Amino acid sequence: MELGKVYKGVSVDEFHVKREGDSFLVSFSFVTSDETVRLKVSGVRVSDNLCEILSADRLWVEKSEGSQVEFGGYTLGVSHEYYTEIVFDALL
């Protein structure tokens, strides 16, 4: 998954969550009109919105602004009926 690219018309076909200490490792794949994309991230500390990935119509990843971020260096944007952010530490 490319940083800053917005993937539209996505259909998530695989989704996995694994606990790693006080955070989660999340991996999933989705299909757009012309490609299958896989994403694996670590350091997800808040799991409340993870199910929103399954309903996503648009997905994108951004690097968080600022150099003094203690955790959550990246944001996964999820959009369908509304917008959700999932913050995580690293792209794997």
N, C-alpha and C positions, 0 to 999 in steps of 0.2 A: 504494500500500500504506500503510495507516494505522499509525502508531507504536502499539505496545502491543496491537494487535488480533491475536488468534490465528486464523489461517485453517486450518480443519480439512477433512479429506477432499480435499486438493489433488491435482491431477494436472498436473505440469509439462509443457507442450506445446512450449515454445521455450526455448533456452538458448544464450547467446553469451558468449565470453570474449575480451577484447582486451588485449594487453600495452600499458602506458603507462609507459615508463621502468622503475622498480623496483617497480611495482605493476600491478594489473589492473583493468580496467573490466568489470563483470559485468552482464548484463541477461538477464532471463527473464520469461516469462509463465506463469501457471497458471490453472487453472479450479477453482472451488469449486462447490458445489451450485447457486448462483444468480448467479455473476458470473465474469468474466475479469479478472484482476489482473496488472498489469505492474510490474516493479521494475527500476530501473537504479541501480547503486551504483558508486562509484569508490574507489580507495585500498585495494583488497584486497591485502595484502602476502603472505599465506600462502595458496597455492593448493591445498594438499594435500586439503582437504575439500570443494572445490567440486562434485565429482561427487555428493556426498550430496544436493544440491538435487534431482537427477533422481529420487531415490527417496522424496522427502519425502511424508509424510502430513499433517504440520502445519508451518506456517511463521509466523514473527512477527519484527518488528523492534523493538529497544529502543535508546534513547539510553543511552550509557555513563555511569555515575555518575562524578562528580568533574570539576572544571573544569580540571585540569592534565594532561589526556590529550594526550600528544605526537602520537599518531596512533591511529586506531581509535575514533572518536567514537561509532560505532554497532555493534550486534551483530545479525546475522541468526541467529535460532534455527531449527534444522532438526531435525525429529523424525520417525522412522519406527520402526525396531527399537531405536534408541538415539538419544541427543541429541548434536547437534553445534552448535558456535558458529562463525560466520564473522564476523570483525571487519573493518570497513571505515571509511573516512573520511567519506563524504558520500552522501546520497541525491540522485539527479539527477532 
